[in-house]
Amino acid sequence: MKKYILFLFALVLTSCSKDDFSEQKNLESKIVVEGWIEEGDFANVLLSSSIPVTDVIDSTNVLNHVIRSAKITISDGQNSEVLRVKNDKNRIPPFVYFGSTLKGEAGKEYSIKIEYLNRVVEAVTSIPKSVPLKSAEYIKKNAIDTTGYIFVKFDDPPAEKNYYQIATKIDGEEPIFVPSFYGNLDDKNFENSSVSVQINRGVLLFPKTKFTPYFADGDVIYVKLRTQTKEALDFWNSWQNEIVNSKNPIYPSNTSLKSNIKGGIGIWAGYGQSTIIVKTPPKK
């Protein structure tokens, strides 16, 4: 098994629980949520039960813990919708709950209610105002190199408090946007409002090819700048810290990950977003 973890499925793989929903023991597994709604787009939610650390961790076992029969309701306080579930064979796990009527708007608050068996899981988030990317550029250290990094530039609004996440998606190789490593930013750390950041490629669960932290010639790269809430920033920073400190992407050193999920673990996040496409030079 390739030991590369994407986002919240670190949580799926790190529970110290000794059983799952099908077992009747003293300890119960937890409902694991990775949900988001972006400005101008509909809600997406991935839902699983946590996997005991004693279990074998592979794509088959991850699939066994995916929850496909929950009722998930999204609301902005005035309008609501129940999400549907679809099979996306390009993803692992391949099941995602999705919305089609309630589109994210900046400044609005969105609640999520998940009903599964005898459990109810809830959370609330809001969508911060988007901040536009000024540029995203593929740069190599040496002209003869076949790999490089992405450098992004944007202007942080000086009169606003903002938290950011930078994510990338390689066309034809990655089915979803992957948060960049060390790509969670608090504007209190910016020296001035004109921001320039080097992007390191993030890690993906069960990748099609061997992982490297670089981008390569021939890649078509979607680069996304997200604005996020403080709760989302704290979650992603705690997830990243666990991975770094444990030096083991499968089992973080502990399970003290931040979460805004009541009755479960994980994150329900609202994001503003701005996206640029970067085309690298053709492979030689």
GIRACOR-V38030 format. One record per pair of residues at least 24 apart in sequence whose C-alpha atoms are under 7 Angstrom apart, sorted by the first residue. I is the first residue (numbers start at 1). J is the second residue. Records with the same first field share a line. If there is no record, write none. Layout:
# GIRACOR-V38030
I->J, J
This chain:
# GIRACOR-V38030
1->58
2->206
3->249, 250
4->203, 204, 205, 206, 249
5->203, 204, 205, 249
6->203, 204, 205
8->34, 266
10->250
11->50
12->48, 49, 50, 51
13->50, 51, 53, 250, 251
14->51, 53, 250, 251, 252
15->50, 51, 52, 53
16->52, 53
17->52
18->52
19->52
30->264, 265
31->264, 265
32->264, 265, 266
33->265, 266, 267
34->266, 267, 268
35->267, 268, 269
36->268, 269, 270
37->104, 269, 270, 271
38->104, 127, 270, 271, 272, 273
39->104, 105, 106, 127, 271, 272, 273
40->103, 104, 105
41->103, 104
42->99, 100, 102, 103, 104
43->98, 99
44->96, 97, 98, 99
45->96, 97, 98
46->96, 97
62->93
63->93
70->114, 115, 116
71->114, 115, 116
72->112, 113, 114, 115
73->112, 113, 114
74->110, 111, 112, 113
75->110, 111, 112
76->108, 109, 110, 111
90->175
91->175
106->272
120->263
121->261, 262, 263, 264
122->261, 262, 263
123->260, 261, 262, 268
125->268, 269, 270
126->270
127->270, 271, 272
128->227, 228, 229, 271, 272
129->227, 272
130->227, 272, 273, 274
131->227, 273, 274
132->274
133->225, 274, 275
136->276, 278
137->278
138->280
146->216, 217
147->214, 215, 216, 217
148->214, 215, 216
149->198, 199, 200, 214, 215
150->198, 199
151->196, 197, 198, 199
152->196, 197, 198
153->195, 196, 197
154->194, 195, 196
155->193, 194, 195
156->193, 194, 195
157->193
158->193
162->186, 187, 227
163->187, 227, 228, 229, 230, 233
164->225, 226, 227, 228
165->225, 226, 227, 228
166->224, 225, 226
167->223, 224, 225
168->221, 222, 223, 224
169->221, 222, 223
170->219, 220, 221, 222
171->220, 221
178->202, 204
184->233, 237
217->280, 281, 282, 283
218->280, 281, 282, 283
219->279, 280
220->278, 279, 280
221->277, 278, 279
222->275, 276, 277, 278
223->275, 276, 277
224->273, 274, 275, 276
225->273, 274, 275
226->271, 272, 273, 274
227->271, 272, 273
228->270, 271, 272
231->260
232->267, 269
234->258
235->259
